[in-house]
Amino acid sequence: MNILIVDDHAMLRQGCTGLLQTAFPDAHIEEADSAESAYAGFDSGRFQLVVVDANLPGMSGLELTARLLRKQPDLPILFFSMYEETSMVQQALDAGALGYVSKRCEPTVLLNAARSVAAGRRYIEHELSMQLVFRRPGSNASQAQSHALPDMTRREFEVFVLLAKGESVNQIADTLSLSSKTISNYATLLKNKLGVRSSGELVHLAIQYGVIQPGVMSRPEA
């Protein structure tokens, strides 16, 4: 069995590798520090499980998932991500992932998820699964807002999440390896698409849809 772990943090990759080796002692585990390097070295049928982070520099985990599945439609993909927002979980599932667990989960949860996804079964961390089941838009949302989130592209959604968390245009540009001008264009597009006029309204909408939790703070800009 061959497993691929895609995460830009070396310590997390190594920790995940060590943990998965206990569940799959005979597995050959490879690591990639970016979606681009993972995709460049991917051959259909080579891996029986891919564990991927959503927030990667450059190409996102969502985009990588879509591209890998175009090469190998039956590829089992498990998201192991810092994002616990229901909208991100739904985006990952819509992209074709079989499983989703947060980086705060217990080691046994990650192992159970890996075993299930490798066997072709869906696995969503219990708390995240419950949030998906009971997720409801606010009753005071406008008609345009109530349909805006499902219509976002993956990149638009990534920018939306980071804007809602209070990241500056420059910080988002650095995170996504895009220009500040491109991020500014995304911000304008998103406000128009979501029917909001200010950053405060955008944050309120993100909280309403469960994209972020109240009180989430961004990292300070250097």
C-alpha positions, 0 to 999 in steps of 0.5 A, spaced: 500 500 500 502 506 498 500 513 501 501 520 500 501 525 505 500 533 502 502 538 507 506 544 507 508 543 515 514 538 515 513 537 523 506 535 521 507 531 515 512 527 519 508 526 525 502 524 520 507 519 517 509 516 524 502 515 526 499 512 519 505 507 519 502 504 526 495 503 522 499 500 516 505 497 518 507 495 511 505 501 507 510 505 503 508 513 505 511 519 501 510 526 503 509 532 499 510 539 501 505 542 496 500 541 491 504 542 485 509 537 487 504 532 489 501 533 482 507 533 479 509 526 482 502 523 481 501 517 477 494 513 476 494 507 481 500 509 484 497 511 491 491 507 495 490 513 500 492 521 499 492 525 506 491 532 504 491 539 507 486 544 505 490 550 506 496 549 502 501 555 498 499 556 491 494 550 489 489 549 494 488 542 497 481 543 494 484 544 487 489 538 488 483 533 490 479 535 483 485 534 479 487 528 482 480 525 481 480 527 474 487 522 473 484 517 478 476 517 479 476 512 485 482 515 489 481 515 496 482 522 499 482 524 506 482 531 508 486 533 515 485 540 516 486 546 521 479 548 518 473 546 522 468 550 518 462 546 515 463 550 509 470 548 508 468 540 510 462 541 504 467 544 499 472 538 500 466 533 500 463 536 493 470 536 490 470 528 491 474 527 498 471 521 502 473 523 509 475 530 513 478 530 520 481 536 523 488 537 526 485 538 533 482 530 533 485 525 537 490 520 534 485 514 534 480 519 530 485 520 524 487 512 524 480 510 524 478 515 518 485 513 514 482 506 515 475 507 513 477 512 507 482 507 504 477 502 504 472 506 500 468 508 506 466 515 507 468 518 514 467 525 517 469 527 524 463 526 529 463 533 531 464 536 524 458 531 521 453 533 526 455 541 524 453 539 517 447 535 519 444 541 523 447 547 519 442 552 517 442 559 514 439 564 518 432 566 517 434 573 515 439 572 509 437 575 503 435 571 497 442 572 494 446 571 500 442 564 501 445 562 494 451 565 494 456 560 498 454 554 493 456 558 487 463 560 489 469 557 486 474 554 490 479 559 490 473 564 491 471 560 497 478 560 500 479 568 499 472 568 503 474 564 509 481 568 510 477 575 509 472 573 514 478 571 519 480 578 518 486 577 514 489 583 510 489 583 502 497 582 503 496 576 508 492 573 503 496 574 497 502 571 501 498 565 503 495 563 496 501 565 492 497 570 488 498 578 487 495 583 492 491 586 486 488 579 484 486 578 492 483 585 491 479 583 485 477 577 489 474 581 495 470 586 490 467 580 486 465 576 493 462 582 496 458 583 489 456 576 489 454 576 496 450 582 496 454 585 502 458 592 502 463 592 507 468 587 511 463 587 517 457 585 513 462 579 510 464 577 517 457 577 519 455 573 513 461 568 514 459 567 522 451 566 519 453 560 515 458 557 520 464 559 515 468 562 522 466 562 529 465 568 533 471 571 536 476 568 530 482 573 530 487 573 524 495 573 525 498 580 526 501 583 519 508 583 519 
